[in-house]
Amino acid sequence: MYQNRIKYTPQDILEKRFKIDTRGYRMKEVDQYLDDIISDYEQFYDTINNLEKEKADLLAEIMKLKQELRNYKLNIEVASSTTKSGAEVTNMDILRRLSQVEKTVYEFMNRDEEDKDNN
């Protein structure tokens, strides 16, 4: 994202060579300045990469939450259409269904334990 706006990479700055003139710059000062610039650019790249990763993570989370929201809305629509059609589900019906599921699971677990004991 921001990498397209940055002109130099840390490596470009490191490899930059200045022309030497009799009235030229002091090489030690130029080198120190370039070291500072390289340090800044490394910080920029680290920050950009961290922000891009965080952005990708947040976008993935948003997509997940949107999918969950769609699922909940669909469940609400199904539940409301069920109650409107006259097949109203009561708490007693839910408890009966739950009891039946528990009974089936308990029988299945007992059957597995008996099979293990017989072998």
N, CA, C and O atoms as CSV, one atom per row, in Angstrom:
chain,resi,resn,atom,element,x,y,z
A,1,MET,N,N,0.834,-1.178,0.000
A,1,MET,CA,C,0.000,0.000,0.000
A,1,MET,C,C,0.882,1.246,0.000
A,1,MET,O,O,0.897,1.983,-0.986
A,2,TYR,N,N,1.611,1.495,1.075
A,2,TYR,CA,C,2.476,2.662,1.158
A,2,TYR,C,C,3.796,2.444,0.442
A,2,TYR,O,O,4.502,3.401,0.126
A,3,GLN,N,N,4.132,1.181,0.184
A,3,GLN,CA,C,5.418,0.886,-0.425
A,3,GLN,C,C,5.530,1.492,-1.827
A,3,GLN,O,O,6.642,1.728,-2.299
A,4,ASN,N,N,4.429,1.743,-2.487
A,4,ASN,CA,C,4.467,2.359,-3.808
A,4,ASN,C,C,4.820,3.847,-3.730
A,4,ASN,O,O,5.262,4.427,-4.721
A,5,ARG,N,N,4.635,4.456,-2.587
A,5,ARG,CA,C,4.924,5.880,-2.422
A,5,ARG,C,C,6.341,6.142,-1.941
A,5,ARG,O,O,6.832,7.264,-2.062
A,6,ILE,N,N,6.994,5.154,-1.409
A,6,ILE,CA,C,8.357,5.325,-0.889
A,6,ILE,C,C,9.335,5.121,-2.031
A,6,ILE,O,O,9.297,4.102,-2.721
A,7,LYS,N,N,10.195,6.077,-2.221
A,7,LYS,CA,C,11.099,6.078,-3.368
A,7,LYS,C,C,12.270,5.122,-3.201
A,7,LYS,O,O,12.638,4.433,-4.153
A,8,TYR,N,N,12.856,5.065,-2.029
A,8,TYR,CA,C,14.063,4.259,-1.808
A,8,TYR,C,C,13.813,3.174,-0.768
A,8,TYR,O,O,13.074,3.369,0.197
A,9,THR,N,N,14.433,2.052,-0.986
A,9,THR,CA,C,14.455,1.001,0.026
A,9,THR,C,C,15.685,1.218,0.889
A,9,THR,O,O,16.588,1.959,0.498
A,10,PRO,N,N,15.740,0.586,2.057
A,10,PRO,CA,C,16.955,0.714,2.868
A,10,PRO,C,C,18.211,0.277,2.106
A,10,PRO,O,O,19.279,0.865,2.279
A,11,GLN,N,N,18.084,-0.738,1.275
A,11,GLN,CA,C,19.242,-1.224,0.507
A,11,GLN,C,C,19.670,-0.192,-0.542
A,11,GLN,O,O,20.867,-0.010,-0.766
A,12,ASP,N,N,18.709,0.487,-1.190
A,12,ASP,CA,C,19.046,1.538,-2.164
A,12,ASP,C,C,19.850,2.648,-1.510
A,12,ASP,O,O,20.823,3.144,-2.078
A,13,ILE,N,N,19.438,3.029,-0.324
A,13,ILE,CA,C,20.135,4.109,0.377
A,13,ILE,C,C,21.531,3.658,0.793
A,13,ILE,O,O,22.499,4.412,0.694
A,14,LEU,N,N,21.616,2.409,1.264
A,14,LEU,CA,C,22.909,1.888,1.691
A,14,LEU,C,C,23.909,1.854,0.542
A,14,LEU,O,O,25.091,2.136,0.741
A,15,GLU,N,N,23.450,1.514,-0.647
A,15,GLU,CA,C,24.347,1.371,-1.796
A,15,GLU,C,C,24.584,2.680,-2.555
A,15,GLU,O,O,25.350,2.695,-3.518
A,16,LYS,N,N,23.956,3.755,-2.149
A,16,LYS,CA,C,24.131,5.046,-2.815
A,16,LYS,C,C,25.570,5.521,-2.649
A,16,LYS,O,O,26.121,5.487,-1.548
A,17,ARG,N,N,26.176,5.967,-3.753
A,17,ARG,CA,C,27.540,6.497,-3.741
A,17,ARG,C,C,27.501,7.934,-4.242
A,17,ARG,O,O,26.884,8.240,-5.262
A,18,PHE,N,N,28.167,8.794,-3.512
A,18,PHE,CA,C,28.238,10.200,-3.883
A,18,PHE,C,C,29.529,10.455,-4.638
A,18,PHE,O,O,30.544,9.795,-4.412
A,19,LYS,N,N,29.473,11.422,-5.535
A,19,LYS,CA,C,30.678,11.834,-6.252
A,19,LYS,C,C,31.572,12.612,-5.293
A,19,LYS,O,O,31.104,13.426,-4.496
A,20,ILE,N,N,32.837,12.347,-5.391
A,20,ILE,CA,C,33.790,13.016,-4.509
A,20,ILE,C,C,34.344,14.231,-5.248
A,20,ILE,O,O,34.802,14.128,-6.386
A,21,ASP,N,N,34.294,15.354,-4.597
A,21,ASP,CA,C,34.777,16.617,-5.155
A,21,ASP,C,C,35.720,17.244,-4.128
A,21,ASP,O,O,35.672,16.914,-2.944
A,22,THR,N,N,36.552,18.127,-4.584
A,22,THR,CA,C,37.474,18.779,-3.649
A,22,THR,C,C,36.708,19.584,-2.605
A,22,THR,O,O,37.166,19.742,-1.474
A,23,ARG,N,N,35.578,20.075,-2.978
A,23,ARG,CA,C,34.738,20.813,-2.042
A,23,ARG,C,C,33.535,19.964,-1.626
A,23,ARG,O,O,32.506,20.504,-1.220
A,24,GLY,N,N,33.657,18.685,-1.721
A,24,GLY,CA,C,32.546,17.765,-1.466
A,24,GLY,C,C,32.165,17.654,0.003
A,24,GLY,O,O,32.703,18.337,0.874
A,25,TYR,N,N,31.251,16.798,0.221
A,25,TYR,CA,C,30.736,16.564,1.565
A,25,TYR,C,C,31.730,15.739,2.373
A,25,TYR,O,O,32.579,15.043,1.816
A,26,ARG,N,N,31.612,15.826,3.651
A,26,ARG,CA,C,32.431,14.978,4.516
A,26,ARG,C,C,31.793,13.593,4.530
A,26,ARG,O,O,30.630,13.433,4.899
A,27,MET,N,N,32.557,12.619,4.131
A,27,MET,CA,C,32.034,11.264,3.975
A,27,MET,C,C,31.480,10.711,5.285
A,27,MET,O,O,30.491,9.979,5.280
A,28,LYS,N,N,32.107,11.056,6.393
A,28,LYS,CA,C,31.645,10.544,7.683
A,28,LYS,C,C,30.249,11.090,8.006
A,28,LYS,O,O,29.395,10.357,8.506
A,29,GLU,N,N,30.023,12.360,7.724
A,29,GLU,CA,C,28.711,12.958,7.969
A,29,GLU,C,C,27.653,12.359,7.054
A,29,GLU,O,O,26.536,12.077,7.486
A,30,VAL,N,N,28.010,12.166,5.786
A,30,VAL,CA,C,27.072,11.582,4.824
A,30,VAL,C,C,26.711,10.159,5.253
A,30,VAL,O,O,25.543,9.772,5.234
A,31,ASP,N,N,27.728,9.389,5.640
A,31,ASP,CA,C,27.480,8.013,6.077
A,31,ASP,C,C,26.578,7.971,7.310
A,31,ASP,O,O,25.678,7.135,7.393
A,32,GLN,N,N,26.815,8.860,8.257
A,32,GLN,CA,C,25.986,8.892,9.461
A,32,GLN,C,C,24.544,9.263,9.104
A,32,GLN,O,O,23.594,8.675,9.621
A,33,TYR,N,N,24.398,10.234,8.224
A,33,TYR,CA,C,23.062,10.652,7.791
A,33,TYR,C,C,22.333,9.499,7.096
A,33,TYR,O,O,21.161,9.242,7.368
A,34,LEU,N,N,23.035,8.817,6.207
A,34,LEU,CA,C,22.421,7.689,5.501
A,34,LEU,C,C,22.066,6.552,6.465
A,34,LEU,O,O,21.043,5.889,6.292
A,35,ASP,N,N,22.901,6.328,7.469
A,35,ASP,CA,C,22.567,5.321,8.476
A,35,ASP,C,C,21.272,5.668,9.196
A,35,ASP,O,O,20.448,4.795,9.467
A,36,ASP,N,N,21.100,6.946,9.501
A,36,ASP,CA,C,19.865,7.387,10.145
A,36,ASP,C,C,18.665,7.193,9.228
A,36,ASP,O,O,17.606,6.751,9.673
A,37,ILE,N,N,18.825,7.520,7.960
A,37,ILE,CA,C,17.732,7.345,7.000
A,37,ILE,C,C,17.378,5.869,6.861
A,37,ILE,O,O,16.200,5.511,6.841
A,38,ILE,N,N,18.379,5.023,6.767
A,38,ILE,CA,C,18.133,3.583,6.661
A,38,ILE,C,C,17.354,3.085,7.879
A,38,ILE,O,O,16.413,2.303,7.746
A,39,SER,N,N,17.749,3.538,9.044
A,39,SER,CA,C,17.052,3.141,10.272
A,39,SER,C,C,15.584,3.566,10.219
A,39,SER,O,O,14.689,2.800,10.578
A,40,ASP,N,N,15.353,4.801,9.765
A,40,ASP,CA,C,13.975,5.289,9.645
A,40,ASP,C,C,13.175,4.442,8.662
A,40,ASP,O,O,12.042,4.054,8.946
A,41,TYR,N,N,13.762,4.162,7.520
A,41,TYR,CA,C,13.059,3.377,6.515
A,41,TYR,C,C,12.751,1.967,7.015
A,41,TYR,O,O,11.683,1.423,6.733
A,42,GLU,N,N,13.675,1.385,7.747
A,42,GLU,CA,C,13.401,0.058,8.306
A,42,GLU,C,C,12.213,0.117,9.252
A,42,GLU,O,O,11.372,-0.782,9.270
A,43,GLN,N,N,12.154,1.192,10.043
A,43,GLN,CA,C,11.003,1.380,10.926
A,43,GLN,C,C,9.721,1.525,10.124
A,43,GLN,O,O,8.694,0.941,10.471
A,44,PHE,N,N,9.781,2.311,9.042
A,44,PHE,CA,C,8.605,2.488,8.197
A,44,PHE,C,C,8.127,1.155,7.632
A,44,PHE,O,O,6.937,0.842,7.686
A,45,TYR,N,N,9.045,0.382,7.099
A,45,TYR,CA,C,8.677,-0.915,6.522
A,45,TYR,C,C,8.105,-1.855,7.577
A,45,TYR,O,O,7.129,-2.559,7.318
A,46,ASP,N,N,8.704,-1.868,8.759
A,46,ASP,CA,C,8.167,-2.716,9.825
A,46,ASP,C,C,6.753,-2.291,10.204
A,46,ASP,O,O,5.862,-3.124,10.370
A,47,THR,N,N,6.565,-0.987,10.337
A,47,THR,CA,C,5.245,-0.466,10.693
A,47,THR,C,C,4.224,-0.789,9.614
A,47,THR,O,O,3.114,-1.228,9.916
A,48,ILE,N,N,4.589,-0.576,8.377
A,48,ILE,CA,C,3.684,-0.853,7.263
A,48,ILE,C,C,3.321,-2.334,7.220
A,48,ILE,O,O,2.149,-2.686,7.080
A,49,ASN,N,N,4.317,-3.192,7.339
A,49,ASN,CA,C,4.042,-4.634,7.309
A,49,ASN,C,C,3.144,-5.066,8.455
A,49,ASN,O,O,2.240,-5.881,8.266
A,50,ASN,N,N,3.390,-4.521,9.649
A,50,ASN,CA,C,2.539,-4.852,10.796
A,50,ASN,C,C,1.107,-4.379,10.588
A,50,ASN,O,O,0.155,-5.092,10.902
A,51,LEU,N,N,0.964,-3.167,10.054
A,51,LEU,CA,C,-0.379,-2.635,9.806
A,51,LEU,C,C,-1.103,-3.419,8.709
A,51,LEU,O,O,-2.307,-3.654,8.811
A,52,GLU,N,N,-0.385,-3.823,7.672
A,52,GLU,CA,C,-0.995,-4.621,6.610
A,52,GLU,C,C,-1.469,-5.971,7.150
A,52,GLU,O,O,-2.545,-6.450,6.792
A,53,LYS,N,N,-0.654,-6.578,8.016
A,53,LYS,CA,C,-1.037,-7.861,8.617
A,53,LYS,C,C,-2.260,-7.679,9.503
A,53,LYS,O,O,-3.197,-8.476,9.454
A,54,GLU,N,N,-2.245,-6.625,10.315
A,54,GLU,CA,C,-3.385,-6.350,11.193
A,54,GLU,C,C,-4.652,-6.094,10.369
A,54,GLU,O,O,-5.738,-6.551,10.724
A,55,LYS,N,N,-4.497,-5.366,9.279
A,55,LYS,CA,C,-5.632,-5.088,8.393
A,55,LYS,C,C,-6.197,-6.376,7.814
A,55,LYS,O,O,-7.413,-6.563,7.783
A,56,ALA,N,N,-5.323,-7.265,7.355
A,56,ALA,CA,C,-5.772,-8.539,6.799
A,56,ALA,C,C,-6.495,-9.370,7.856
A,56,ALA,O,O,-7.520,-9.990,7.571
A,57,ASP,N,N,-5.957,-9.380,9.077
A,57,ASP,CA,C,-6.607,-10.119,10.163
A,57,ASP,C,C,-7.985,-9.546,10.467
A,57,ASP,O,O,-8.947,-10.289,10.661
A,58,LEU,N,N,-8.073,-8.224,10.507
A,58,LEU,CA,C,-9.354,-7.583,10.802
A,58,LEU,C,C,-10.375,-7.825,9.682
A,58,LEU,O,O,-11.556,-8.039,9.954
A,59,LEU,N,N,-9.920,-7.791,8.433
A,59,LEU,CA,C,-10.829,-8.073,7.329
A,59,LEU,C,C,-11.338,-9.504,7.389
A,59,LEU,O,O,-12.510,-9.759,7.112
A,60,ALA,N,N,-10.465,-10.439,7.748
A,60,ALA,CA,C,-10.895,-11.837,7.887
A,60,ALA,C,C,-11.916,-11.967,9.013
A,60,ALA,O,O,-12.900,-12.695,8.882
A,61,GLU,N,N,-11.684,-11.267,10.110
A,61,GLU,CA,C,-12.629,-11.314,11.224
A,61,GLU,C,C,-13.967,-10.699,10.831
A,61,GLU,O,O,-15.021,-11.209,11.211
A,62,ILE,N,N,-13.930,-9.608,10.073
A,62,ILE,CA,C,-15.167,-8.976,9.604
A,62,ILE,C,C,-15.955,-9.944,8.724
A,62,ILE,O,O,-17.173,-10.069,8.858
A,63,MET,N,N,-15.252,-10.621,7.829
A,63,MET,CA,C,-15.937,-11.579,6.956
A,63,MET,C,C,-16.579,-12.700,7.770
A,63,MET,O,O,-17.698,-13.127,7.483
A,64,LYS,N,N,-15.860,-13.171,8.785
A,64,LYS,CA,C,-16.387,-14.236,9.646
A,64,LYS,C,C,-17.634,-13.747,10.377
A,64,LYS,O,O,-18.638,-14.456,10.440
A,65,LEU,N,N,-17.571,-12.535,10.930
A,65,LEU,CA,C,-18.704,-11.987,11.661
A,65,LEU,C,C,-19.904,-11.728,10.747
A,65,LEU,O,O,-21.050,-11.922,11.152
A,66,LYS,N,N,-19.639,-11.291,9.525
A,66,LYS,CA,C,-20.729,-11.087,8.575
A,66,LYS,C,C,-21.419,-12.412,8.252
A,66,LYS,O,O,-22.643,-12.471,8.136
A,67,GLN,N,N,-20.620,-13.476,8.107
A,67,GLN,CA,C,-21.193,-14.787,7.827
A,67,GLN,C,C,-22.037,-15.266,9.003
A,67,GLN,O,O,-23.124,-15.811,8.814
A,68,GLU,N,N,-21.531,-15.061,10.220
A,68,GLU,CA,C,-22.296,-15.432,11.404
A,68,GLU,C,C,-23.604,-14.648,11.469
A,68,GLU,O,O,-24.652,-15.205,11.797
A,69,LEU,N,N,-23.541,-13.363,11.157
A,69,LEU,CA,C,-24.740,-12.531,11.168
A,69,LEU,C,C,-25.756,-13.043,10.153
A,69,LEU,O,O,-26.949,-13.124,10.448
A,70,ARG,N,N,-25.277,-13.393,8.940
A,70,ARG,CA,C,-26.184,-13.954,7.939
A,70,ARG,C,C,-26.837,-15.239,8.444
A,70,ARG,O,O,-28.034,-15.453,8.255
A,71,ASN,N,N,-26.042,-16.090,9.086
A,71,ASN,CA,C,-26.577,-17.345,9.613
A,71,ASN,C,C,-27.630,-17.092,10.682
A,71,ASN,O,O,-28.670,-17.750,10.700
A,72,TYR,N,N,-27.361,-16.132,11.584
A,72,TYR,CA,C,-28.331,-15.818,12.625
A,72,TYR,C,C,-29.619,-15.251,12.032
A,72,TYR,O,O,-30.719,-15.599,12.462
A,73,LYS,N,N,-29.471,-14.386,11.054
A,73,LYS,CA,C,-30.671,-13.837,10.407
A,73,LYS,C,C,-31.483,-14.926,9.742
A,73,LYS,O,O,-32.712,-14.930,9.818
A,74,LEU,N,N,-30.793,-15.854,9.087
A,74,LEU,CA,C,-31.481,-16.971,8.453
A,74,LEU,C,C,-32.188,-17.827,9.493
A,74,LEU,O,O,-33.324,-18.250,9.279
A,75,ASN,N,N,-31.525,-18.087,10.622
A,75,ASN,CA,C,-32.151,-18.872,11.691
A,75,ASN,C,C,-33.378,-18.167,12.248
A,75,ASN,O,O,-34.384,-18.808,12.551
A,76,ILE,N,N,-33.296,-16.857,12.381
A,76,ILE,CA,C,-34.439,-16.091,12.877
A,76,ILE,C,C,-35.595,-16.175,11.892
A,76,ILE,O,O,-36.747,-16.345,12.291
A,77,GLU,N,N,-35.288,-16.056,10.604
A,77,GLU,CA,C,-36.336,-16.146,9.594
A,77,GLU,C,C,-36.992,-17.519,9.609
A,77,GLU,O,O,-38.214,-17.635,9.517
A,78,VAL,N,N,-36.172,-18.554,9.725
A,78,VAL,CA,C,-36.726,-19.912,9.763
A,78,VAL,C,C,-37.589,-20.096,11.000
A,78,VAL,O,O,-38.684,-20.654,10.923
A,79,ALA,N,N,-37.096,-19.626,12.144
A,79,ALA,CA,C,-37.862,-19.764,13.383
A,79,ALA,C,C,-39.159,-18.972,13.321
A,79,ALA,O,O,-40.198,-19.457,13.768
A,80,SER,N,N,-39.116,-17.776,12.781
A,80,SER,CA,C,-40.339,-16.968,12.717
A,80,SER,C,C,-41.328,-17.540,11.710
A,80,SER,O,O,-42.538,-17.474,11.928
A,81,SER,N,N,-40.831,-18.098,10.613
A,81,SER,CA,C,-41.749,-18.712,9.649
A,81,SER,C,C,-42.354,-19.990,10.208
A,81,SER,O,O,-43.491,-20.332,9.882
A,82,THR,N,N,-41.607,-20.699,11.045
A,82,THR,CA,C,-42.126,-21.915,11.667
A,82,THR,C,C,-43.257,-21.584,12.619
A,82,THR,O,O,-44.282,-22.266,12.623
A,83,THR,N,N,-43.087,-20.544,13.429
A,83,THR,CA,C,-44.143,-20.185,14.372
A,83,THR,C,C,-45.346,-19.600,13.651
A,83,THR,O,O,-46.474,-19.755,14.119
A,84,LYS,N,N,-45.139,-18.943,12.543
A,84,LYS,CA,C,-46.257,-18.377,11.789
A,84,LYS,C,C,-47.061,-19.457,11.098
A,84,LYS,O,O,-48.261,-19.287,10.885
A,85,SER,N,N,-46.436,-20.553,10.745
A,85,SER,CA,C,-47.143,-21.605,10.014
A,85,SER,C,C,-47.949,-22.505,10.934
A,85,SER,O,O,-48.574,-23.454,10.461
A,86,GLY,N,N,-47.955,-22.239,12.229
A,86,GLY,CA,C,-48.781,-23.010,13.130
A,86,GLY,C,C,-48.033,-24.122,13.833
A,86,GLY,O,O,-48.586,-24.736,14.745
A,87,ALA,N,N,-46.815,-24.406,13.455
A,87,ALA,CA,C,-46.035,-25.463,14.100
A,87,ALA,C,C,-45.194,-24.839,15.200
A,87,ALA,O,O,-43.965,-24.892,15.180
A,88,GLU,N,N,-45.889,-24.250,16.153
A,88,GLU,CA,C,-45.199,-23.517,17.206
A,88,GLU,C,C,-44.414,-24.478,18.097
A,88,GLU,O,O,-44.927,-25.506,18.538
A,89,VAL,N,N,-43.178,-24.121,18.343
A,89,VAL,CA,C,-42.310,-24.940,19.175
A,89,VAL,C,C,-42.363,-24.394,20.594
A,89,VAL,O,O,-42.118,-23.210,20.828
A,90,THR,N,N,-42.683,-25.262,21.526
A,90,THR,CA,C,-42.741,-24.842,22.925
A,90,THR,C,C,-41.519,-25.354,23.656
A,90,THR,O,O,-40.756,-26.167,23.136
A,91,ASN,N,N,-41.351,-24.866,24.861
A,91,ASN,CA,C,-40.238,-25.334,25.680
A,91,ASN,C,C,-40.365,-26.823,25.969
A,91,ASN,O,O,-39.367,-27.539,26.051
A,92,MET,N,N,-41.605,-27.280,26.123
A,92,MET,CA,C,-41.827,-28.698,26.392
A,92,MET,C,C,-41.368,-29.543,25.207
A,92,MET,O,O,-40.780,-30.608,25.395
A,93,ASP,N,N,-41.636,-29.072,23.980
A,93,ASP,CA,C,-41.185,-29.804,22.786
A,93,ASP,C,C,-39.654,-29.881,22.743
A,93,ASP,O,O,-39.080,-30.917,22.407
A,94,ILE,N,N,-39.021,-28.786,23.083
A,94,ILE,CA,C,-37.550,-28.736,23.075
A,94,ILE,C,C,-37.002,-29.709,24.111
A,94,ILE,O,O,-36.040,-30.426,23.834
A,95,LEU,N,N,-37.601,-29.743,25.302
A,95,LEU,CA,C,-37.147,-30.658,26.350
A,95,LEU,C,C,-37.343,-32.117,25.936
A,95,LEU,O,O,-36.490,-32.958,26.218
A,96,ARG,N,N,-38.450,-32.423,25.274
A,96,ARG,CA,C,-38.675,-33.788,24.800
A,96,ARG,C,C,-37.623,-34.193,23.779
A,96,ARG,O,O,-37.086,-35.299,23.832
A,97,ARG,N,N,-37.333,-33.293,22.853
A,97,ARG,CA,C,-36.320,-33.586,21.835
A,97,ARG,C,C,-34.943,-33.771,22.466
A,97,ARG,O,O,-34.196,-34.675,22.091
A,98,LEU,N,N,-34.618,-32.922,23.409
A,98,LEU,CA,C,-33.340,-33.023,24.097
A,98,LEU,C,C,-33.239,-34.338,24.859
A,98,LEU,O,O,-32.196,-34.992,24.848
A,99,SER,N,N,-34.311,-34.715,25.512
A,99,SER,CA,C,-34.340,-35.983,26.240
A,99,SER,C,C,-34.122,-37.155,25.293
A,99,SER,O,O,-33.393,-38.095,25.611
A,100,GLN,N,N,-34.749,-37.095,24.144
A,100,GLN,CA,C,-34.597,-38.165,23.149
A,100,GLN,C,C,-33.155,-38.246,22.648
A,100,GLN,O,O,-32.619,-39.340,22.469
A,101,VAL,N,N,-32.535,-37.104,22.423
A,101,VAL,CA,C,-31.140,-37.083,21.975
A,101,VAL,C,C,-30.237,-37.665,23.049
A,101,VAL,O,O,-29.361,-38.477,22.752
A,102,GLU,N,N,-30.442,-37.254,24.299
A,102,GLU,CA,C,-29.642,-37.789,25.395
A,102,GLU,C,C,-29.793,-39.296,25.519
A,102,GLU,O,O,-28.814,-40.008,25.742
A,103,LYS,N,N,-31.014,-39.777,25.374
A,103,LYS,CA,C,-31.278,-41.212,25.457
A,103,LYS,C,C,-30.534,-41.956,24.351
A,103,LYS,O,O,-29.935,-43.003,24.601
A,104,THR,N,N,-30.567,-41.431,23.155
A,104,THR,CA,C,-29.887,-42.063,22.021
A,104,THR,C,C,-28.381,-42.074,22.233
A,104,THR,O,O,-27.725,-43.086,21.983
A,105,VAL,N,N,-27.836,-40.970,22.689
A,105,VAL,CA,C,-26.392,-40.889,22.932
A,105,VAL,C,C,-25.995,-41.861,24.035
A,105,VAL,O,O,-24.977,-42.544,23.922
A,106,TYR,N,N,-26.785,-41.929,25.097
A,106,TYR,CA,C,-26.484,-42.837,26.213
A,106,TYR,C,C,-26.501,-44.285,25.737
A,106,TYR,O,O,-25.606,-45.055,26.085
A,107,GLU,N,N,-27.495,-44.666,24.953
A,107,GLU,CA,C,-27.560,-46.032,24.423
A,107,GLU,C,C,-26.375,-46.316,23.514
A,107,GLU,O,O,-25.804,-47.406,23.569
A,108,PHE,N,N,-26.004,-45.374,22.697
A,108,PHE,CA,C,-24.860,-45.555,21.791
A,108,PHE,C,C,-23.575,-45.752,22.581
A,108,PHE,O,O,-22.768,-46.619,22.247
A,109,MET,N,N,-23.377,-44.947,23.635
A,109,MET,CA,C,-22.166,-45.066,24.454
A,109,MET,C,C,-22.128,-46.411,25.176
A,109,MET,O,O,-21.071,-47.036,25.263
A,110,ASN,N,N,-23.263,-46.858,25.690
A,110,ASN,CA,C,-23.328,-48.153,26.374
A,110,ASN,C,C,-23.039,-49.295,25.404
A,110,ASN,O,O,-22.349,-50.253,25.754
A,111,ARG,N,N,-23.562,-49.194,24.197
A,111,ARG,CA,C,-23.323,-50.216,23.181
A,111,ARG,C,C,-21.836,-50.313,22.840
A,111,ARG,O,O,-21.297,-51.409,22.690
A,112,ASP,N,N,-21.165,-49.129,22.718
A,112,ASP,CA,C,-19.730,-49.123,22.437
A,112,ASP,C,C,-18.927,-49.750,23.570
A,112,ASP,O,O,-17.972,-50.487,23.321
A,113,GLU,N,N,-19.314,-49.458,24.825
A,113,GLU,CA,C,-18.608,-50.032,25.964
A,113,GLU,C,C,-18.800,-51.544,26.009
A,113,GLU,O,O,-17.867,-52.276,26.337
A,114,GLU,N,N,-20.003,-52.018,25.684
A,114,GLU,CA,C,-20.259,-53.460,25.667
A,114,GLU,C,C,-19.450,-54.142,24.578
A,114,GLU,O,O,-18.930,-55.241,24.774
A,115,ASP,N,N,-19.344,-53.487,23.429
A,115,ASP,CA,C,-18.533,-54.051,22.331
A,115,ASP,C,C,-17.073,-54.160,22.731
A,115,ASP,O,O,-16.417,-55.146,22.397
A,116,LYS,N,N,-16.554,-53.172,23.434
A,116,LYS,CA,C,-15.167,-53.201,23.893
A,116,LYS,C,C,-14.950,-54.302,24.907
A,116,LYS,O,O,-13.932,-54.994,24.878
A,117,ASP,N,N,-15.930,-54.467,25.823
A,117,ASP,CA,C,-15.819,-55.512,26.840
A,117,ASP,C,C,-15.873,-56.914,26.216
A,117,ASP,O,O,-15.199,-57.823,26.700
A,118,ASN,N,N,-16.656,-57.100,25.162
A,118,ASN,CA,C,-16.783,-58.406,24.505
A,118,ASN,C,C,-15.537,-58.744,23.720
A,118,ASN,O,O,-15.238,-59.921,23.519
A,119,ASN,N,N,-14.819,-57.762,23.281
A,119,ASN,CA,C,-13.603,-58.019,22.482
A,119,ASN,C,C,-12.469,-58.202,23.413
A,119,ASN,O,O,-11.341,-58.429,22.975
